[in-house]
Amino acid sequence: MQVQLYFLVTAVEGPEEALKFLDEENHVDLILTDYSMPNMTGYDLLMKVKESPMLKHLPVVVSSTEDSPDIIKKESFGLGLCRCMEGGAKDFIVKPLTVTDVPRVLSHIGEIE
């Protein structure tokens, strides 16, 4: 028997719209956000999510085209650790995302905080 998984993806125009959607939506399994957005960074969005009693359980993955030391500190194994990770993000991915990144992102669905 083959099991097929389906995911519903919702995209919004910016961080304010994301927060509004998250406040209204009851079933969200994961937040994938860009670091550089208008009016608010991905880190700022992450902090708002983690400060919310209703949202703090949601896994957040942050992505960026930047690999600036201010955002990411390289470890000896080459894995990125950024202030987003320190702030509670499950992962930080340098864009462009590739097909090999998809299982990595999806692996965070269902993780319990």
C-alpha distances in whole Angstrom, upper triangle without the diagonal:
4,7,10,13,16,20,23,26,29,32,36,39,41,41,43,40,37,39,40,36,35,38,37,33,31,28,28,26,27,31,31,35,37,40,43,43,46,48,46,44,40,42,44,41,39,42,42,38,39,42,40,39,37,35,36,33,31,30,32,32,35,35,39,40,43,43,46,47,48,44,43,44,43,42,43,39,39,37,38,40,41,43,40,38,41,41,37,35,32,32,35,34,36,36,34,31,29,25,25,26,23,21,25,25,22,22,25,23,23,26,28,32
4,6,10,13,17,20,23,26,29,33,36,37,38,40,37,34,36,37,33,33,35,34,30,29,25,25,23,25,28,28,31,34,37,39,40,43,45,42,40,37,39,41,38,36,39,39,36,36,40,38,37,35,33,34,30,28,27,29,29,32,32,35,36,39,39,43,44,45,41,40,41,40,39,40,37,36,34,35,37,38,40,37,35,38,38,35,32,29,29,31,30,33,32,31,27,25,21,22,23,20,18,21,22,19,19,22,21,21,24,27,30
4,7,10,13,17,19,23,26,30,33,34,34,36,34,31,33,34,30,29,32,31,27,25,22,22,19,21,24,25,28,31,34,37,37,40,41,39,37,34,36,37,34,33,36,36,32,33,36,34,34,31,29,30,27,25,24,26,26,29,29,33,34,37,37,41,42,42,39,37,39,38,37,39,35,35,32,33,34,35,37,34,32,35,35,32,29,26,26,29,28,31,30,29,25,23,20,20,21,18,16,19,19,16,17,19,17,17,20,23,27
4,7,10,13,16,20,23,26,30,31,31,33,31,28,30,31,27,26,29,28,24,23,20,19,17,19,22,22,26,28,31,34,34,37,38,36,35,31,33,35,32,30,34,34,30,31,34,33,32,30,28,29,26,23,22,24,23,26,27,30,32,35,35,38,40,40,37,35,37,37,36,38,34,34,31,31,33,34,35,32,31,34,33,30,28,25,25,27,26,28,27,26,23,21,18,18,19,16,14,18,18,14,16,18,16,17,20,23,26
4,7,10,13,16,19,23,26,27,28,30,27,24,26,27,24,23,26,25,21,20,16,16,14,15,18,18,22,25,28,30,30,33,35,33,31,28,30,31,28,27,30,30,26,28,31,29,29,26,24,25,22,20,19,20,20,23,24,27,29,32,32,35,37,37,33,32,35,34,34,36,32,31,29,29,30,31,32,29,28,31,30,27,24,21,22,24,23,26,25,24,20,19,16,17,17,13,12,15,14,11,13,15,12,14,17,20,23
4,7,10,13,16,20,23,25,25,27,24,22,24,24,21,20,23,22,18,18,14,14,12,14,16,17,20,23,26,28,28,31,32,31,29,26,28,30,26,25,29,28,25,26,29,28,28,24,22,24,21,19,18,19,19,22,22,26,28,31,32,35,36,36,33,32,34,34,35,37,33,32,29,29,30,30,32,28,27,31,29,26,24,21,22,23,23,25,24,23,20,19,16,18,17,13,13,16,15,11,14,15,13,14,18,20,23
4,6,10,13,16,20,21,21,23,21,18,20,21,17,17,20,19,15,15,12,10,9,11,13,13,17,20,23,25,24,27,29,27,26,22,25,26,22,22,25,24,21,23,26,24,25,22,19,21,19,16,15,16,16,19,19,23,25,28,29,32,34,33,29,29,32,32,33,35,32,30,27,27,27,27,28,25,24,28,26,23,21,19,19,21,20,23,21,21,17,17,15,17,16,12,12,15,12,10,13,13,11,13,16,19,21
4,7,10,13,17,18,19,21,18,15,18,18,14,14,18,16,13,13,10,9,10,11,12,13,16,19,22,24,23,25,27,25,24,21,24,25,21,21,24,23,20,23,25,23,24,20,18,20,19,16,16,16,16,19,19,22,25,28,29,32,34,33,29,30,33,33,34,36,34,32,29,28,28,28,29,25,25,28,26,24,21,20,20,21,21,23,22,21,18,19,17,19,18,14,15,17,14,12,15,15,13,15,18,20,22
4,7,10,14,15,16,18,15,13,16,16,13,13,17,16,13,14,11,9,10,10,10,10,12,15,19,20,19,21,23,22,21,18,21,22,18,19,22,21,18,21,24,22,23,20,17,20,19,15,15,14,14,16,16,19,21,24,26,29,31,30,26,27,30,31,32,34,32,30,27,25,26,25,26,22,23,26,24,22,19,18,18,19,18,20,18,18,16,17,16,18,16,13,15,16,13,12,15,15,13,16,18,20,22
4,7,10,12,13,14,11,10,13,13,9,11,14,13,11,13,11,9,11,10,10,10,12,14,18,19,17,19,20,19,19,17,20,20,16,17,20,19,17,20,22,20,22,19,16,19,18,15,15,14,15,16,16,19,21,24,26,28,31,29,26,27,30,31,33,36,34,31,28,26,27,25,26,22,23,26,24,22,19,19,19,20,19,21,19,19,17,19,19,21,18,16,18,19,15,15,18,17,15,18,20,22,22
4,7,9,11,12,10,8,12,12,10,12,15,14,13,16,14,12,14,12,10,9,10,12,15,16,14,15,17,16,16,15,18,18,15,16,20,18,17,20,22,21,23,20,17,20,20,16,16,14,14,14,15,17,19,21,24,26,28,27,24,25,29,30,32,35,33,30,27,25,26,24,24,21,22,25,23,22,19,19,19,19,18,19,17,17,16,18,19,21,18,16,19,19,16,16,20,18,17,20,22,23,24
4,6,8,9,6,6,10,10,8,11,13,13,13,16,15,13,16,14,11,11,10,12,15,15,12,13,14,14,15,14,17,16,13,16,18,16,16,19,21,19,22,19,17,19,20,17,17,15,16,15,16,17,19,21,24,26,28,27,24,25,29,31,33,36,34,32,29,26,26,24,24,21,23,25,23,22,19,21,20,20,20,20,19,19,18,21,22,24,21,19,22,22,18,19,22,21,19,22,24,25,25
4,7,8,6,8,11,11,11,13,15,16,16,19,19,17,19,17,14,13,11,11,14,13,10,10,12,12,14,13,17,16,13,16,19,17,17,21,22,21,24,22,19,21,23,20,20,17,17,16,16,16,18,20,24,25,27,25,23,25,29,31,33,36,35,32,30,27,27,24,24,21,24,26,23,23,21,22,22,21,20,21,19,19,19,22,23,26,23,22,25,24,21,22,25,23,23,25,26,28,27
4,6,5,6,9,10,11,12,14,16,16,19,19,17,18,16,13,12,9,9,11,10,7,7,9,9,10,10,13,12,10,13,15,14,14,18,19,18,22,20,17,19,21,18,18,15,15,14,14,15,17,18,21,22,25,22,20,22,26,28,31,34,33,30,28,25,24,22,21,18,21,23,20,20,18,20,20,19,19,19,18,19,19,22,24,26,22,22,25,24,20,22,24,22,22,25,25,26,25
4,5,5,6,9,10,10,12,14,15,18,18,15,17,15,11,11,9,9,10,10,7,8,8,7,8,8,11,9,6,10,12,10,11,14,15,15,18,17,14,16,18,16,16,13,14,12,14,15,18,18,21,21,23,21,18,21,24,27,29,33,32,29,26,23,22,20,18,15,18,20,17,17,16,18,18,17,18,19,18,20,20,23,25,26,23,22,24,23,19,21,23,21,21,23,23,24,22
4,5,5,6,9,10,11,13,14,17,18,16,19,17,14,14,12,13,14,13,10,9,8,8,11,11,13,11,9,12,13,11,12,15,15,14,18,17,15,17,19,17,18,16,17,16,18,18,21,22,25,25,27,24,22,24,28,30,33,36,35,33,30,27,26,23,21,18,21,23,19,20,18,21,22,21,22,23,22,24,23,27,28,30,26,25,28,26,23,24,26,23,23,25,25,25,24
4,5,5,6,8,10,11,12,15,16,14,17,16,13,14,12,14,15,15,12,11,11,11,13,13,16,14,11,14,16,13,13,17,17,16,19,17,15,17,19,17,18,16,17,17,18,19,22,23,26,27,29,26,24,26,30,32,34,37,36,34,31,28,27,25,23,20,23,25,21,21,20,22,22,22,22,23,22,23,23,26,27,29,25,24,26,26,22,23,25,23,22,24,25,25,24
4,5,5,6,9,10,10,13,14,11,14,12,9,10,9,12,13,14,12,12,12,11,12,11,13,12,9,11,13,11,10,14,15,14,16,14,12,14,16,13,14,12,14,14,15,17,20,22,24,25,27,25,22,24,27,29,31,35,33,31,28,25,24,22,21,17,20,22,18,18,16,18,19,18,19,21,20,21,20,23,24,26,22,21,23,22,18,19,22,19,18,20,21,21,21
4,5,5,6,9,10,13,14,12,14,13,11,13,12,14,15,16,13,14,13,11,13,12,13,11,8,10,11,8,8,12,12,10,13,12,10,12,15,13,14,13,15,15,18,19,23,24,26,26,28,25,22,25,28,30,32,35,34,32,29,26,25,22,20,17,20,21,17,17,16,18,20,20,21,23,23,24,23,26,27,28,25,23,25,24,20,21,23,20,19,20,21,21,19
4,5,5,6,9,12,14,13,16,15,13,15,15,17,18,19,16,16,15,14,16,15,17,15,12,14,15,12,11,15,15,13,15,13,12,15,17,15,17,16,18,19,21,22,26,27,29,30,31,29,26,28,31,34,36,39,38,36,33,30,29,26,24,21,23,25,21,20,20,22,23,23,25,26,26,27,26,29,29,31,27,26,27,27,23,23,25,23,21,22,23,23,22
4,5,5,6,9,11,10,13,13,11,14,14,16,18,19,17,17,17,16,17,16,18,16,13,15,16,13,12,16,16,14,16,13,11,15,16,14,16,15,17,18,20,22,25,27,29,30,32,29,26,28,31,33,35,38,37,35,32,29,28,26,25,21,23,25,22,20,19,21,22,22,23,25,24,25,24,26,27,28,25,23,25,24,21,20,23,20,18,20,21,21,21
4,5,5,8,9,8,11,11,9,12,13,16,18,19,17,18,18,16,17,15,16,15,11,12,14,11,9,12,13,10,12,9,8,11,12,10,13,12,15,16,19,21,25,26,28,29,30,28,25,27,30,32,33,36,35,33,30,27,26,24,23,19,21,22,19,17,16,18,20,21,22,24,24,25,23,26,26,27,24,22,23,23,19,19,21,18,16,17,18,18,17
4,6,8,11,10,14,14,13,16,16,19,21,22,19,20,19,17,19,17,18,16,13,14,15,11,10,13,13,10,11,8,8,12,13,12,15,15,18,20,22,25,28,29,31,32,33,30,27,29,32,34,36,39,38,36,33,30,29,26,25,21,23,24,20,19,19,21,23,24,25,28,28,29,27,30,30,31,28,26,27,26,22,22,24,21,19,19,20,20,19
4,7,9,10,14,15,15,18,18,21,23,24,21,22,21,20,21,20,21,19,16,17,18,15,13,17,17,13,14,11,11,15,16,14,18,18,20,22,24,27,30,31,33,34,36,33,30,32,35,37,38,42,40,38,35,33,31,29,28,24,26,27,24,22,22,23,25,26,27,30,29,30,28,30,30,32,29,26,27,27,24,23,25,22,20,20,22,21,21
4,6,7,11,12,12,16,17,20,22,24,22,22,22,21,22,20,21,20,16,17,19,16,13,16,17,14,14,11,10,14,14,12,15,16,18,20,23,25,29,30,32,33,35,33,30,31,34,36,37,40,38,37,33,31,30,28,27,24,25,26,23,21,20,21,23,24,25,28,27,28,26,28,27,29,26,23,24,24,21,19,22,19,17,17,19,19,19
4,6,10,12,13,17,19,22,24,26,24,26,25,23,24,21,23,22,18,18,20,17,14,16,17,14,13,10,10,13,13,11,15,16,19,21,24,27,30,32,34,35,36,34,31,32,35,36,37,40,38,37,33,31,30,29,28,24,25,26,23,21,20,21,23,25,26,29,29,30,27,29,28,29,26,24,24,24,21,19,21,18,15,15,17,17,18
4,7,10,11,15,17,21,23,25,24,26,26,24,24,21,22,22,18,18,20,18,15,17,18,15,15,11,11,14,12,10,13,15,17,20,22,25,29,31,32,34,35,33,30,30,33,34,35,38,36,34,31,29,29,28,27,23,24,26,23,20,19,19,21,23,24,27,27,27,24,26,25,26,23,20,20,21,18,16,17,15,12,12,15,15,16
4,6,8,11,13,17,20,22,21,23,23,21,20,17,19,19,15,15,17,16,12,14,17,14,14,11,9,12,10,8,10,11,13,16,18,22,25,27,28,30,31,30,26,27,29,31,31,34,32,31,27,26,25,24,24,20,20,22,20,17,16,15,17,19,20,23,23,24,21,23,22,23,20,17,18,18,14,13,15,12,10,11,13,14,15
4,7,10,13,17,19,22,22,24,25,22,21,17,19,19,16,15,17,17,13,14,17,15,15,13,10,12,9,6,7,9,11,15,17,21,24,26,27,29,30,29,25,25,28,28,29,32,29,28,24,23,23,22,22,19,18,21,19,16,14,13,15,17,18,21,21,22,19,21,20,20,17,15,14,14,11,9,11,9,6,7,9,11,12
4,7,10,13,16,19,18,21,22,19,18,14,15,17,13,12,15,15,11,13,16,15,16,14,10,11,10,6,5,6,8,11,13,17,20,22,23,25,26,25,21,21,24,25,26,29,26,25,21,20,19,19,19,15,15,18,16,13,11,10,11,13,15,18,18,19,16,18,18,18,15,13,13,12,9,8,10,7,6,9,10,12,12
4,6,10,12,15,15,17,18,15,14,10,12,13,10,9,13,12,10,12,15,14,16,14,10,11,11,7,6,5,6,8,11,14,18,19,20,22,24,22,19,19,22,24,25,28,26,24,21,19,18,17,17,13,14,17,14,12,10,10,11,12,13,16,16,17,15,17,18,18,15,13,15,13,10,10,12,10,9,12,13,14,14
4,7,10,13,13,16,17,15,13,9,12,14,11,10,14,14,12,14,17,17,19,17,14,14,14,11,9,6,5,6,7,11,14,16,17,20,21,20,17,17,20,21,23,26,24,22,19,16,17,16,16,12,13,17,15,13,10,10,9,10,10,12,12,13,11,14,15,16,12,11,13,12,8,10,12,11,11,14,15,17,16
4,6,9,9,12,14,11,9,6,9,11,8,9,12,13,12,14,17,17,20,18,15,15,16,13,11,7,6,5,6,9,12,14,16,17,19,18,14,16,19,21,23,26,25,22,19,16,16,14,15,11,13,16,14,13,10,12,11,10,10,12,11,13,12,15,17,18,14,14,16,15,11,14,16,14,15,18,18,19,18
4,6,7,10,13,10,8,6,9,11,10,11,14,15,14,16,19,20,23,22,18,18,19,16,14,11,9,6,5,6,9,10,13,14,17,16,12,14,18,19,22,25,24,21,18,15,16,14,14,11,14,17,15,15,12,14,12,10,9,10,9,11,11,15,17,18,15,15,18,16,13,16,18,17,18,21,21,22,21
4,6,10,11,9,5,4,7,9,9,10,12,14,14,16,18,19,23,22,19,18,20,17,15,11,10,6,6,5,9,9,11,12,14,12,9,11,15,17,20,23,23,20,17,14,14,11,11,9,12,14,13,14,11,14,12,9,10,10,10,13,13,17,20,20,17,18,20,18,15,19,20,18,20,23,22,23,21
4,7,9,8,5,6,9,10,11,12,15,16,17,18,20,21,25,25,21,21,23,20,19,15,13,10,9,7,9,9,12,12,15,13,11,13,17,19,22,26,25,22,20,17,17,14,14,12,16,18,16,18,15,18,16,13,13,12,12,14,15,19,22,23,19,20,23,21,19,22,24,22,23,26,25,27,25
4,6,6,5,7,10,10,10,12,14,15,16,18,20,20,24,23,20,21,23,20,19,15,14,11,11,10,12,12,16,16,18,16,14,17,21,23,26,29,29,26,24,20,20,17,16,14,18,20,18,19,17,19,18,15,16,15,14,16,17,21,23,24,21,22,25,23,20,22,25,23,23,26,26,27,26
4,6,7,10,12,11,11,15,16,16,17,20,21,21,25,24,22,23,25,22,22,18,18,15,15,14,15,15,19,18,21,18,17,20,24,26,29,33,32,29,27,24,23,20,19,17,21,22,20,21,20,22,21,19,19,19,18,19,21,24,27,28,25,25,28,26,23,26,28,26,27,29,29,30,28
4,7,10,12,10,10,14,14,14,16,18,19,19,23,23,21,21,24,22,22,19,19,16,17,16,18,18,20,20,22,19,17,21,24,27,30,33,34,31,28,25,24,20,19,17,21,22,19,21,20,23,22,20,21,21,21,22,23,27,29,31,27,27,30,28,25,27,29,27,27,30,29,30,28
4,7,8,6,7,10,11,10,13,15,15,17,20,20,18,18,21,19,19,15,16,13,14,14,16,16,18,18,19,16,15,18,21,24,27,30,30,28,25,22,20,17,15,14,17,18,15,17,16,19,19,17,18,19,19,21,21,25,27,28,25,25,27,25,22,25,26,24,24,27,26,26,24
4,5,5,6,9,10,11,13,14,15,17,21,21,18,17,20,18,17,13,13,10,11,10,13,13,15,14,16,13,11,14,18,20,23,27,27,24,21,18,17,13,12,10,14,15,13,15,13,16,16,14,15,15,16,18,19,22,25,25,22,22,25,22,20,22,24,21,22,25,24,24,22
4,5,5,6,9,10,10,12,14,16,19,19,15,15,17,14,13,10,9,6,8,9,12,12,14,14,16,14,11,13,17,19,21,25,24,22,19,16,15,12,11,8,11,13,11,12,10,13,12,10,12,13,14,16,16,20,22,22,19,19,21,19,16,19,20,17,19,21,20,21,19
4,5,5,6,9,10,10,12,14,18,18,15,14,16,14,13,10,10,8,10,11,14,13,14,14,15,12,9,12,15,18,20,24,24,21,18,15,13,10,8,6,9,10,8,10,9,12,12,11,13,14,16,19,18,22,24,24,20,21,23,20,17,20,21,18,20,22,20,20,18
4,5,5,6,9,10,11,13,16,17,14,13,16,15,15,12,13,11,13,14,17,16,18,17,18,15,13,16,18,21,24,27,27,25,22,19,17,13,11,9,13,13,10,12,11,15,15,14,17,18,19,21,21,25,27,27,23,24,25,23,20,22,23,20,21,23,22,22,19
4,5,5,6,9,10,11,14,14,11,11,14,12,12,9,11,10,12,14,17,17,19,19,20,17,15,17,20,23,25,28,28,26,23,19,18,15,13,10,13,14,11,11,11,14,14,14,16,18,18,20,20,23,25,25,22,22,23,21,18,20,21,18,18,20,19,20,17
4,5,5,6,9,10,13,13,10,9,11,10,10,7,9,8,12,14,18,17,18,18,19,17,14,15,18,21,22,26,25,23,20,17,15,12,11,7,10,11,7,8,7,10,12,12,15,17,18,20,19,23,24,24,20,20,21,19,16,18,18,15,16,18,16,16,14
4,5,5,6,9,12,13,11,9,12,12,12,10,12,12,15,17,20,20,20,20,20,17,15,17,19,22,23,27,27,25,22,19,17,14,11,9,11,11,7,8,9,13,14,15,18,20,21,24,23,26,28,28,24,24,25,22,19,21,22,18,19,20,18,18,15
4,6,5,6,10,11,9,9,12,12,13,11,14,14,17,19,22,22,23,23,23,20,18,20,23,26,27,31,30,29,25,22,20,17,15,12,14,14,11,11,12,15,17,17,20,22,23,25,24,28,29,29,25,25,26,24,21,22,23,19,19,20,19,18,16
4,5,5,8,8,5,5,9,8,9,9,12,13,16,18,22,22,23,24,24,22,19,20,23,25,26,30,29,28,24,21,19,17,15,12,14,14,10,10,10,13,15,16,19,21,22,24,23,26,27,27,23,22,23,21,18,19,19,16,16,17,16,15,13
4,6,8,9,7,4,8,8,9,9,13,14,17,20,23,23,23,24,23,21,18,20,22,24,25,28,28,27,23,21,18,16,14,11,12,12,8,7,9,12,14,16,19,22,23,26,24,27,28,27,24,23,24,21,18,19,19,16,16,16,15,13,10
4,6,9,8,6,10,11,13,13,16,17,20,22,26,25,26,26,25,23,21,22,24,27,28,31,31,30,26,24,21,19,16,14,15,14,10,10,13,15,18,19,23,25,26,29,27,30,32,31,27,27,27,25,22,23,23,19,20,20,18,16,13
4,5,5,5,9,10,13,13,17,18,21,24,27,27,28,28,28,26,23,25,27,30,30,34,33,32,29,26,23,21,19,16,17,17,14,13,14,17,19,21,24,26,28,29,28,31,32,31,28,27,27,25,22,23,23,19,19,18,18,16,13
4,6,6,8,10,14,15,19,20,24,27,30,30,31,31,31,29,26,27,29,32,32,35,35,34,30,28,25,24,21,19,19,19,15,14,16,18,21,23,26,29,30,32,30,33,33,33,29,28,28,26,23,23,23,19,18,17,17,14,12
4,6,8,9,13,14,18,20,23,26,30,30,31,32,32,30,27,28,30,32,33,36,35,34,30,28,26,25,23,20,20,20,17,15,16,18,21,23,25,28,29,31,29,31,31,31,28,26,26,25,22,21,22,18,17,16,16,14,13
4,6,6,9,10,14,16,19,22,26,27,27,28,29,26,23,25,27,29,30,33,32,31,27,25,23,21,19,16,17,17,14,12,13,14,17,19,21,24,25,27,25,27,28,28,24,23,23,21,18,18,19,15,14,14,14,12,11
4,5,8,9,13,15,19,22,25,26,26,27,27,24,22,23,24,26,27,30,29,28,25,22,20,19,17,14,14,14,11,9,10,12,15,17,20,23,25,27,25,27,28,27,24,23,22,20,18,18,18,14,14,13,12,10,8
4,6,9,13,16,19,23,26,27,27,28,28,26,23,23,25,27,27,30,29,28,24,22,20,20,18,15,15,16,13,10,11,11,15,17,20,24,25,27,24,26,26,25,22,21,20,18,16,16,15,11,11,10,9,7,5
4,6,10,13,16,20,23,24,25,26,26,25,22,22,24,25,26,29,27,26,23,21,19,18,18,14,14,15,13,10,9,9,12,15,17,21,22,23,21,23,23,22,19,18,17,16,13,13,13,9,8,9,9,8,8
4,7,10,13,17,21,21,22,23,24,22,19,19,21,22,22,25,24,23,19,17,16,16,15,12,11,13,12,8,7,6,9,12,14,17,19,20,18,20,20,19,16,15,14,12,10,10,10,6,7,8,7,8,8
4,6,10,13,17,18,18,20,21,19,16,16,19,20,21,24,23,21,17,15,14,13,13,9,9,12,10,8,5,6,7,9,11,14,16,17,15,18,19,18,15,14,15,12,9,11,12,8,10,12,11,12,11
4,7,10,14,15,15,17,18,18,14,14,17,18,19,22,20,18,15,12,12,12,12,9,9,12,11,9,6,6,5,6,8,11,12,14,12,14,16,15,11,11,13,10,7,10,11,8,10,13,12,14,14
4,7,11,11,12,14,15,15,11,11,15,16,18,21,20,17,14,11,11,10,11,7,9,12,11,10,7,8,6,5,6,9,10,12,11,14,16,16,12,13,15,12,10,13,14,12,14,17,16,18,17
4,7,9,10,12,15,14,11,11,14,15,18,21,19,16,14,11,12,11,12,10,11,15,14,14,10,11,8,6,5,6,6,9,8,12,14,14,11,12,15,13,10,14,16,14,16,20,19,21,20
4,5,7,10,13,12,9,10,14,15,18,21,20,16,14,12,13,11,13,11,13,16,16,16,13,14,11,8,7,5,5,8,9,13,16,16,13,15,18,16,14,18,19,18,20,23,23,25,23
4,7,9,13,13,11,11,15,15,18,21,20,16,15,13,15,13,16,15,16,19,19,20,17,18,14,11,9,5,5,7,9,13,16,17,14,17,20,18,16,20,22,21,23,27,26,28,27
4,6,9,10,8,9,12,13,16,19,19,15,15,12,13,11,13,13,15,18,18,19,17,18,15,11,10,7,8,10,13,16,19,19,17,19,22,19,18,22,23,22,25,28,27,29,27
4,6,8,7,6,9,9,13,15,15,12,12,9,11,10,12,13,14,16,17,19,16,17,14,10,10,7,9,12,14,16,20,19,17,20,22,19,18,22,23,22,25,28,26,28,27
4,5,5,6,8,10,13,16,17,14,14,11,11,10,11,13,15,16,17,19,17,19,16,13,13,10,13,15,17,20,24,23,20,23,25,22,21,25,26,24,27,30,28,30,28
4,5,5,5,8,11,14,16,13,13,10,10,8,10,12,14,14,16,18,17,19,16,13,14,13,16,18,20,22,26,24,22,25,26,23,23,26,26,25,28,30,28,29,27
4,6,7,11,14,17,18,16,15,12,11,8,8,11,13,13,14,17,16,18,16,13,15,14,16,19,21,24,27,26,23,26,27,24,23,26,27,25,28,30,28,28,26
4,7,10,13,16,17,14,13,9,8,5,6,8,10,11,12,14,13,15,13,10,11,11,13,16,17,21,24,23,20,22,23,20,19,23,23,21,24,26,24,25,23
4,6,9,13,13,11,9,6,6,4,7,9,9,11,13,14,13,14,12,9,10,10,13,16,16,19,22,21,18,21,22,18,18,22,21,20,23,26,23,25,23
4,6,10,11,9,9,6,5,6,8,11,11,11,14,16,15,16,13,11,13,12,16,19,19,22,24,22,20,23,23,20,20,24,23,22,25,27,24,26,24
4,7,8,6,6,5,6,8,12,13,12,14,17,18,16,16,14,12,13,12,16,18,19,20,23,21,19,22,22,19,20,23,22,22,25,27,25,26,25
4,5,5,6,7,7,10,13,15,13,14,17,18,17,17,14,13,14,15,18,20,20,22,24,21,19,23,22,19,20,23,22,21,25,27,24,25,24
4,5,8,10,11,14,17,19,17,17,21,21,20,20,17,16,17,17,20,22,22,23,25,22,21,24,24,20,22,25,24,24,28,29,26,28,27
4,6,9,11,14,18,18,16,18,21,21,19,18,15,15,15,15,19,20,20,20,22,19,18,21,20,17,20,23,21,21,25,27,24,26,25
4,6,9,12,16,17,15,17,20,20,18,17,14,13,12,12,15,17,17,18,20,17,16,19,19,16,18,21,20,20,24,26,24,26,25
4,7,10,13,14,12,14,17,16,14,13,10,9,10,11,14,16,15,16,18,16,14,17,17,13,15,18,17,17,21,23,20,22,22
4,6,10,10,9,11,14,14,12,12,9,7,8,9,12,15,14,16,19,16,14,17,17,14,15,18,17,17,20,22,20,22,21
4,7,8,6,8,11,11,10,10,8,7,10,11,15,17,17,19,21,19,16,19,19,15,16,19,18,16,20,22,19,20,18
4,5,5,7,9,10,9,11,9,7,10,11,15,17,17,20,23,21,18,20,21,17,16,20,19,17,20,22,20,21,19
4,5,5,6,9,9,11,11,10,13,14,17,20,20,23,25,24,20,22,23,19,18,21,21,18,21,23,20,21,18
4,5,5,6,5,9,8,7,11,13,15,18,17,21,23,22,18,19,20,17,15,18,18,15,18,20,17,18,15
4,5,5,5,6,6,7,11,13,16,19,18,20,22,21,17,18,19,15,14,17,16,13,16,18,15,16,13
4,6,7,9,10,11,14,16,20,22,21,24,26,24,21,22,22,19,18,20,19,16,19,20,17,17,14
4,6,9,11,11,15,17,20,23,22,25,26,25,21,22,23,19,18,20,19,16,18,19,16,16,13
4,6,9,11,14,17,20,22,21,23,24,23,19,20,20,17,15,17,16,13,15,15,13,12,9
4,6,7,11,14,16,18,17,19,21,20,16,16,17,13,12,14,13,10,13,14,12,13,11
4,7,10,14,16,18,16,18,19,17,14,14,13,10,9,11,10,7,10,12,9,11,10
4,7,10,13,15,13,15,16,14,11,12,12,9,8,11,10,8,12,14,12,14,13
4,7,10,12,11,14,16,14,11,13,14,10,9,13,13,12,15,18,16,18,17
4,6,8,7,10,13,11,8,11,12,10,9,13,13,13,16,19,18,20,20
4,6,7,10,13,13,10,13,15,13,12,16,17,17,19,23,22,24,23
3,5,8,12,12,10,12,15,14,13,16,18,18,20,24,23,26,25
4,6,10,11,9,12,15,14,13,16,18,19,21,24,24,27,27
4,7,8,6,8,11,10,10,13,15,16,17,21,21,24,25
4,5,5,7,10,10,11,13,15,17,18,22,22,26,26
4,5,5,8,10,10,11,14,16,17,20,21,25,26
4,6,7,7,9,11,12,15,16,20,20,23,25
4,6,5,6,9,10,12,14,17,17,21,22
4,5,5,6,8,11,12,15,16,19,21
4,5,5,6,9,10,13,14,18,19
4,6,5,7,10,13,13,16,17
4,5,6,8,11,11,15,16
4,5,6,9,10,14,16
4,6,8,8,12,14
4,6,6,9,10
4,6,9,11
4,6,9
4,7
4
